[in-house]
Amino acid sequence: MKTITGIAMQGIAAGFFGLAAATAIGQELETEEVRLRDVDITYSVEAVVEAIRQSTVSAQVTGRVVEVNYDVGDYVKRGQVIVRIDESEAKQVVVGSEAQVAQAEAAYKNAKRRLDRARELAAENFISKSALDNAEAEFRVEEARLKAARAAQSQAATTRSYTVVEAPYSGVVSARLVEVGEMATPGKPLMTGFDPGAMRATASVPQYKVAEVRESPRVSVEIPSLNRWIEGSGITVLPSADPRTHATSVRVNLPGDQKDLYPGMFARAHFTIGRARKLVVPAAAVVRRSEVAGVYVLGEDGRFRFRQVRLGEPAGQGLIEVLAGAMVGERVALDPVKAGMLTNPR
């Protein structure tokens, strides 16, 4: 990069669209040389940001919602309570099951004592074989009843635990679907969330490009709304195609903990499919005015002049291809806003 330094600002009426050329006097502007470089040939396609882990938590018991602890946009850690449902009914079922277990245990102990006594009497031939068999059968019945009662108790306890709804993983709440006082029923959605640390971009790629995309050594995802480029960490080509568009979905995994990135955002996936030598300028040097794109070129007299250029595809590493309007060796301002202020002094 090169720095231009001067002493005063002067303006003259010249340049594109009536823009004036001005010396960069009293200012310091960094410039970059227009050059030919070996850059990636990319295939670009529109995509949408998705969360790898996104789920809707639903109620599993019937009851009135008594507590909602989080709202849309809140970050929730795994295991934290997000919703509580009235447990009065479930608690009564637990108490009833505990009483049934106590009753079954008492009957089981009595049957066990009767069986032991019957075995002792049978050993001395005081009772018949049939009486011993009846005692053993009665014991087996009471044993089975005890197991059933304990299973019912465990089921009642599990059902009661469903009144406390916990976050299945750490993430951000994207939708709150219930309010305090509403009646929850099994299957009723309560809250939706996603894990911001596991995101991807999904694009629809035409079938004739799938082979090139699958072998792509590098893919970048552009998020226009954030003015951000993210290097993909791997791709997955789904083994199916849309019968209407004949396109295949390709998933691009993104690094974790991307700030301000959320599901549904518009994106562009740029797949590297080759290398070529192109004339490039830094993308930061390009200024757009309506449908016109241009750069501020440094002249031999030390003045910047606006020049319209025709742009090609992004070339990666913050560069963009120039098809016409600039020549090798020319220098362009990296801060077109400041360069424009110099050419239009007020």
PLY file of the C-alpha trace (Angstrom):
ply
format ascii 1.0
element vertex 346
property float x
property float y
property float z
element edge 345
property int vertex1
property int vertex2
end_header
0.00 0.00 0.00
1.06 3.58 -0.61
0.21 6.78 1.34
-0.45 10.11 -0.39
0.37 13.27 1.63
-0.12 16.95 0.73
-0.37 20.49 2.11
-3.72 22.08 0.96
-6.92 21.09 -0.90
-7.66 22.46 -4.32
-10.70 21.71 -6.48
-11.21 22.06 -10.18
-14.31 21.37 -12.24
-13.43 18.17 -14.06
-14.00 14.46 -13.94
-16.78 11.96 -14.39
-20.38 13.19 -13.82
-18.96 16.68 -13.10
-16.81 15.42 -10.21
-13.84 17.61 -9.45
-10.32 16.28 -9.17
-8.49 17.42 -6.06
-5.07 17.04 -4.60
-4.83 14.84 -1.52
-3.27 17.71 0.33
-3.51 17.79 4.10
-4.90 14.24 3.95
-3.48 10.73 4.01
-5.12 8.16 1.77
-3.99 4.58 1.38
-3.91 3.25 -2.15
-3.56 -0.15 -3.74
-2.14 -1.08 -7.13
-4.35 -2.57 -9.82
-2.66 -5.83 -10.72
-2.98 -9.20 -12.39
-3.21 -12.04 -9.89
-3.87 -15.74 -9.86
-7.24 -15.95 -8.14
-9.94 -18.53 -7.59
-12.64 -19.12 -10.15
-15.83 -19.34 -8.16
-19.33 -20.56 -8.76
-21.78 -18.47 -6.74
-25.31 -19.41 -5.73
-27.88 -17.99 -3.36
-28.25 -19.72 -0.01
-30.07 -19.45 3.31
-28.61 -19.69 6.81
-29.88 -22.58 8.92
-29.24 -23.84 12.43
-27.94 -27.40 12.60
-29.66 -27.77 15.96
-33.06 -26.13 16.04
-36.04 -27.57 17.84
-39.43 -26.80 19.32
-40.00 -27.96 22.89
-43.53 -29.27 23.48
-45.56 -30.17 26.56
-45.82 -33.84 27.57
-48.49 -33.50 30.29
-51.74 -31.65 30.78
-51.73 -28.69 33.14
-51.84 -24.93 33.44
-48.63 -23.01 32.66
-47.49 -21.31 35.86
-44.06 -20.01 34.85
-42.28 -18.91 31.65
-38.69 -17.94 32.42
-37.31 -16.83 29.03
-38.37 -14.75 26.06
-37.33 -14.33 22.43
-33.63 -13.48 22.09
-32.62 -14.81 25.51
-29.67 -17.17 25.77
-30.48 -20.35 27.69
-27.98 -22.86 29.03
-28.58 -26.58 28.81
-30.67 -27.87 31.71
-32.11 -24.53 32.74
-35.87 -24.46 33.41
-37.70 -22.62 30.64
-41.34 -23.45 31.49
-43.14 -24.84 34.55
-46.54 -26.54 34.42
-48.86 -26.95 37.44
-47.90 -30.27 39.04
-50.92 -30.67 41.37
-52.54 -33.48 39.37
-49.25 -35.23 38.68
-48.33 -34.99 42.37
-51.58 -36.70 43.39
-50.87 -39.54 40.97
-47.42 -39.98 42.55
-48.93 -40.14 46.05
-51.46 -42.74 44.89
-48.77 -44.85 43.25
-46.66 -44.74 46.41
-49.65 -46.05 48.43
-50.14 -48.88 45.93
-46.47 -49.81 46.24
-46.75 -49.94 50.04
-49.83 -52.14 49.78
-48.14 -54.45 47.27
-45.02 -54.73 49.44
-47.11 -55.77 52.45
-48.96 -58.40 50.43
-45.69 -59.64 49.00
-44.14 -60.06 52.47
-47.18 -61.99 53.71
-47.08 -64.26 50.68
-43.36 -64.83 51.22
-43.92 -65.84 54.86
-46.74 -68.20 53.92
-44.57 -69.81 51.27
-41.67 -70.31 53.69
-44.04 -71.88 56.24
-45.56 -74.13 53.59
-42.13 -75.34 52.52
-41.25 -76.22 56.12
-44.49 -78.14 56.60
-44.12 -79.90 53.27
-40.63 -81.03 54.22
-42.20 -82.85 57.24
-45.14 -84.12 55.15
-47.69 -82.10 57.14
-49.28 -80.57 54.00
-49.89 -81.88 50.52
-47.93 -81.05 47.41
-50.96 -79.22 46.10
-51.04 -76.87 49.10
-47.36 -76.05 48.56
-48.02 -75.31 44.89
-50.85 -72.95 45.85
-48.56 -71.06 48.24
-45.89 -70.72 45.55
-48.47 -69.50 43.01
-49.83 -66.93 45.47
-46.29 -65.71 46.10
-45.64 -65.32 42.35
-48.85 -63.32 41.95
-47.95 -60.92 44.76
-44.42 -60.59 43.40
-45.79 -59.60 39.99
-48.21 -57.12 41.59
-45.32 -55.50 43.44
-43.32 -55.12 40.22
-46.34 -53.58 38.49
-46.89 -51.16 41.39
-43.25 -50.09 41.34
-43.38 -49.59 37.58
-46.51 -47.43 37.97
-44.74 -45.43 40.66
-41.76 -44.86 38.37
-44.07 -43.81 35.53
-45.93 -41.39 37.82
-42.63 -39.85 38.94
-41.52 -39.48 35.32
-44.82 -37.83 34.40
-44.40 -35.43 37.29
-40.94 -34.50 36.05
-42.49 -33.45 32.73
-44.09 -30.49 34.53
-40.61 -28.93 34.65
-39.50 -28.25 31.07
-35.73 -27.85 30.68
-33.60 -26.68 27.76
-32.27 -29.74 25.86
-29.12 -27.83 24.84
-27.62 -24.35 25.16
-29.02 -21.90 22.65
-31.06 -18.82 21.84
-34.86 -18.60 22.08
-36.28 -17.80 18.64
-40.01 -18.11 19.42
-42.12 -18.06 22.58
-45.35 -19.95 21.94
-47.05 -19.97 25.35
-48.04 -17.53 28.08
-48.58 -17.93 31.81
-52.11 -19.11 32.50
-52.59 -21.05 29.28
-53.48 -24.73 29.37
-50.73 -27.07 28.21
-51.63 -30.38 26.62
-49.40 -33.17 25.31
-47.89 -32.04 22.03
-48.58 -28.31 22.50
-45.51 -26.28 21.39
-44.03 -24.17 24.16
-40.80 -22.61 22.91
-38.48 -22.77 19.88
-34.72 -22.30 20.05
-31.51 -22.90 18.14
-27.83 -23.39 18.88
-25.87 -20.40 17.49
-22.63 -22.36 17.75
-23.69 -24.82 15.03
-24.80 -23.04 11.86
-24.75 -23.83 8.15
-25.77 -22.33 4.82
-27.90 -24.39 2.45
-27.86 -23.71 -1.29
-29.69 -25.26 -4.26
-27.14 -26.23 -6.90
-28.10 -27.26 -10.46
-27.32 -30.88 -11.24
-24.75 -30.02 -13.91
-22.68 -28.15 -11.29
-22.92 -30.70 -8.47
-19.77 -32.60 -9.51
-17.64 -29.41 -9.51
-19.10 -28.23 -6.22
-18.51 -31.62 -4.56
-14.79 -31.42 -5.46
-14.47 -27.78 -4.42
-11.40 -27.37 -2.16
-12.71 -24.15 -0.67
-16.05 -22.42 -0.16
-16.85 -19.00 1.23
-20.23 -17.82 2.45
-21.14 -14.17 2.00
-23.66 -12.56 4.37
-24.61 -9.33 2.55
-26.67 -7.87 5.41
-23.64 -8.11 7.74
-21.07 -7.27 5.05
-19.22 -10.40 6.17
-17.46 -13.32 4.46
-17.16 -16.62 6.32
-14.93 -19.51 5.32
-16.89 -22.77 5.19
-15.56 -25.67 7.23
-16.95 -28.43 4.99
-19.76 -29.26 2.60
-22.38 -31.99 2.41
-24.15 -32.80 -0.86
-27.55 -34.34 -0.16
-28.17 -37.54 -2.17
-31.46 -36.30 -3.64
-32.77 -33.71 -6.11
-35.90 -31.59 -6.38
-38.04 -33.14 -9.16
-39.39 -29.69 -10.13
-36.16 -27.66 -10.30
-33.72 -30.58 -10.77
-31.47 -28.93 -8.17
-29.59 -30.56 -5.32
-29.26 -29.10 -1.83
-25.69 -28.49 -0.66
-24.96 -27.71 2.97
-21.96 -25.59 3.93
-20.91 -25.88 7.59
-19.92 -22.61 9.24
-17.52 -22.04 12.14
-19.18 -21.68 15.52
-20.03 -18.53 17.47
-20.79 -16.24 14.54
-22.09 -12.99 16.01
-25.47 -11.69 14.75
-25.98 -14.74 12.54
-29.38 -16.42 12.81
-31.53 -18.86 10.83
-33.32 -17.57 7.75
-30.75 -14.94 6.77
-29.98 -14.51 3.06
-26.50 -15.63 2.01
-24.41 -16.46 -1.05
-22.19 -19.50 -1.28
-19.05 -19.11 -3.41
-17.53 -22.47 -4.39
-13.96 -22.51 -5.74
-13.95 -24.54 -8.98
-10.59 -23.52 -10.49
-7.83 -20.89 -10.80
-7.27 -18.10 -13.35
-5.24 -14.93 -13.84
-7.43 -11.84 -13.52
-7.18 -8.08 -13.17
-8.34 -7.28 -9.65
-8.80 -4.40 -7.23
-9.69 -4.44 -3.53
-13.45 -4.65 -3.06
-13.15 -1.86 -0.46
-11.97 0.53 -3.20
-15.19 0.19 -5.19
-17.92 2.78 -4.75
-21.43 2.28 -6.15
-23.77 5.05 -7.21
-27.10 3.66 -8.26
-26.20 1.23 -11.06
-22.75 2.76 -11.62
-19.63 1.26 -10.05
-16.32 3.06 -9.98
-13.01 3.69 -8.24
-10.95 6.76 -7.45
-7.74 6.55 -9.48
-4.62 8.45 -8.48
-3.27 10.54 -11.35
0.30 11.53 -12.06
-0.47 14.99 -10.66
-1.34 13.48 -7.27
-5.06 14.02 -7.72
-7.83 11.45 -7.44
-10.38 11.14 -10.22
-13.52 9.06 -10.26
-13.56 6.44 -12.99
-16.37 4.10 -13.91
-15.43 0.40 -14.02
-17.16 -2.79 -15.09
-16.84 -5.46 -12.43
-16.73 -9.23 -12.67
-17.01 -11.90 -9.98
-15.57 -11.65 -6.45
-12.05 -13.07 -6.48
-11.71 -13.92 -2.79
-9.36 -12.43 -0.19
-11.24 -9.13 -0.37
-10.62 -8.70 -4.11
-12.97 -8.26 -7.07
-12.37 -8.70 -10.78
-12.25 -5.64 -13.07
-13.37 -6.29 -16.65
-12.95 -2.73 -17.96
-12.11 0.77 -16.74
-8.75 0.22 -15.03
-5.25 -0.76 -16.14
-2.39 -2.65 -14.58
-0.19 -0.44 -12.45
-2.73 2.25 -11.65
-3.38 3.01 -8.00
-6.85 3.30 -6.48
-7.94 4.81 -3.16
-8.88 2.25 -0.50
-11.18 4.79 1.13
-13.44 5.99 -1.70
-15.58 8.06 0.68
-12.65 10.18 1.77
-11.38 10.37 -1.80
-14.80 11.61 -2.89
-14.69 14.31 -0.20
-11.33 15.48 -1.58
-12.72 15.71 -5.09
-15.75 17.67 -3.86
-14.47 20.12 -1.24
-17.13 22.22 0.48
0 1
1 2
2 3
3 4
4 5
5 6
6 7
7 8
8 9
9 10
10 11
11 12
12 13
13 14
14 15
15 16
16 17
17 18
18 19
19 20
20 21
21 22
22 23
23 24
24 25
25 26
26 27
27 28
28 29
29 30
30 31
31 32
32 33
33 34
34 35
35 36
36 37
37 38
38 39
39 40
40 41
41 42
42 43
43 44
44 45
45 46
46 47
47 48
48 49
49 50
50 51
51 52
52 53
53 54
54 55
55 56
56 57
57 58
58 59
59 60
60 61
61 62
62 63
63 64
64 65
65 66
66 67
67 68
68 69
69 70
70 71
71 72
72 73
73 74
74 75
75 76
76 77
77 78
78 79
79 80
80 81
81 82
82 83
83 84
84 85
85 86
86 87
87 88
88 89
89 90
90 91
91 92
92 93
93 94
94 95
95 96
96 97
97 98
98 99
99 100
100 101
101 102
102 103
103 104
104 105
105 106
106 107
107 108
108 109
109 110
110 111
111 112
112 113
113 114
114 115
115 116
116 117
117 118
118 119
119 120
120 121
121 122
122 123
123 124
124 125
125 126
126 127
127 128
128 129
129 130
130 131
131 132
132 133
133 134
134 135
135 136
136 137
137 138
138 139
139 140
140 141
141 142
142 143
143 144
144 145
145 146
146 147
147 148
148 149
149 150
150 151
151 152
152 153
153 154
154 155
155 156
156 157
157 158
158 159
159 160
160 161
161 162
162 163
163 164
164 165
165 166
166 167
167 168
168 169
169 170
170 171
171 172
172 173
173 174
174 175
175 176
176 177
177 178
178 179
179 180
180 181
181 182
182 183
183 184
184 185
185 186
186 187
187 188
188 189
189 190
190 191
191 192
192 193
193 194
194 195
195 196
196 197
197 198
198 199
199 200
200 201
201 202
202 203
203 204
204 205
205 206
206 207
207 208
208 209
209 210
210 211
211 212
212 213
213 214
214 215
215 216
216 217
217 218
218 219
219 220
220 221
221 222
222 223
223 224
224 225
225 226
226 227
227 228
228 229
229 230
230 231
231 232
232 233
233 234
234 235
235 236
236 237
237 238
238 239
239 240
240 241
241 242
242 243
243 244
244 245
245 246
246 247
247 248
248 249
249 250
250 251
251 252
252 253
253 254
254 255
255 256
256 257
257 258
258 259
259 260
260 261
261 262
262 263
263 264
264 265
265 266
266 267
267 268
268 269
269 270
270 271
271 272
272 273
273 274
274 275
275 276
276 277
277 278
278 279
279 280
280 281
281 282
282 283
283 284
284 285
285 286
286 287
287 288
288 289
289 290
290 291
291 292
292 293
293 294
294 295
295 296
296 297
297 298
298 299
299 300
300 301
301 302
302 303
303 304
304 305
305 306
306 307
307 308
308 309
309 310
310 311
311 312
312 313
313 314
314 315
315 316
316 317
317 318
318 319
319 320
320 321
321 322
322 323
323 324
324 325
325 326
326 327
327 328
328 329
329 330
330 331
331 332
332 333
333 334
334 335
335 336
336 337
337 338
338 339
339 340
340 341
341 342
342 343
343 344
344 345
